[in-house]
Amino acid sequence: MSVSPERKQQIIAEYATHEGDTGSP
């Protein structure tokens, strides 16, 4: 998965809002 650090932080932030975690599956 080639994702930029900025993009990754945004994705993690979204996952954290959805799963209530740091984006762990």
PyMOL commands that place a pseudoatom at each C-alpha (Angstrom):
pseudoatom trace, name=CA, resn=MET, resi=1, chain=A, elem=C, hetatm=0, pos=[0.000, 0.000, 0.000]
pseudoatom trace, name=CA, resn=SER, resi=2, chain=A, elem=C, hetatm=0, pos=[1.721, 3.157, -1.204]
pseudoatom trace, name=CA, resn=VAL, resi=3, chain=A, elem=C, hetatm=0, pos=[0.141, 5.942, 0.817]
pseudoatom trace, name=CA, resn=SER, resi=4, chain=A, elem=C, hetatm=0, pos=[1.691, 9.268, 1.755]
pseudoatom trace, name=CA, resn=PRO, resi=5, chain=A, elem=C, hetatm=0, pos=[2.067, 10.028, 5.481]
pseudoatom trace, name=CA, resn=GLU, resi=6, chain=A, elem=C, hetatm=0, pos=[-0.439, 12.873, 5.144]
pseudoatom trace, name=CA, resn=ARG, resi=7, chain=A, elem=C, hetatm=0, pos=[-2.951, 10.673, 3.351]
pseudoatom trace, name=CA, resn=LYS, resi=8, chain=A, elem=C, hetatm=0, pos=[-2.382, 7.898, 5.872]
pseudoatom trace, name=CA, resn=GLN, resi=9, chain=A, elem=C, hetatm=0, pos=[-3.115, 10.251, 8.759]
pseudoatom trace, name=CA, resn=GLN, resi=10, chain=A, elem=C, hetatm=0, pos=[-6.354, 11.317, 7.091]
pseudoatom trace, name=CA, resn=ILE, resi=11, chain=A, elem=C, hetatm=0, pos=[-7.381, 7.705, 6.509]
pseudoatom trace, name=CA, resn=ILE, resi=12, chain=A, elem=C, hetatm=0, pos=[-6.465, 6.775, 10.080]
pseudoatom trace, name=CA, resn=ALA, resi=13, chain=A, elem=C, hetatm=0, pos=[-8.430, 9.763, 11.357]
pseudoatom trace, name=CA, resn=GLU, resi=14, chain=A, elem=C, hetatm=0, pos=[-11.453, 8.614, 9.358]
pseudoatom trace, name=CA, resn=TYR, resi=15, chain=A, elem=C, hetatm=0, pos=[-11.117, 5.027, 10.555]
pseudoatom trace, name=CA, resn=ALA, resi=16, chain=A, elem=C, hetatm=0, pos=[-10.680, 6.261, 14.111]
pseudoatom trace, name=CA, resn=THR, resi=17, chain=A, elem=C, hetatm=0, pos=[-13.965, 8.137, 13.795]
pseudoatom trace, name=CA, resn=HIS, resi=18, chain=A, elem=C, hetatm=0, pos=[-15.697, 5.099, 12.314]
pseudoatom trace, name=CA, resn=GLU, resi=19, chain=A, elem=C, hetatm=0, pos=[-14.237, 2.317, 14.445]
pseudoatom trace, name=CA, resn=GLY, resi=20, chain=A, elem=C, hetatm=0, pos=[-13.306, 4.410, 17.463]
pseudoatom trace, name=CA, resn=ASP, resi=21, chain=A, elem=C, hetatm=0, pos=[-9.712, 3.237, 17.192]
pseudoatom trace, name=CA, resn=THR, resi=22, chain=A, elem=C, hetatm=0, pos=[-6.493, 4.138, 15.361]
pseudoatom trace, name=CA, resn=GLY, resi=23, chain=A, elem=C, hetatm=0, pos=[-7.758, 2.330, 12.262]
pseudoatom trace, name=CA, resn=SER, resi=24, chain=A, elem=C, hetatm=0, pos=[-7.093, -1.243, 13.340]
pseudoatom trace, name=CA, resn=PRO, resi=25, chain=A, elem=C, hetatm=0, pos=[-9.059, -3.794, 11.288]
for i in range(1, 25): cmd.bond("trace and resi %d" % i, "trace and resi %d" % (i + 1))
show_as sticks, trace
zoom trace
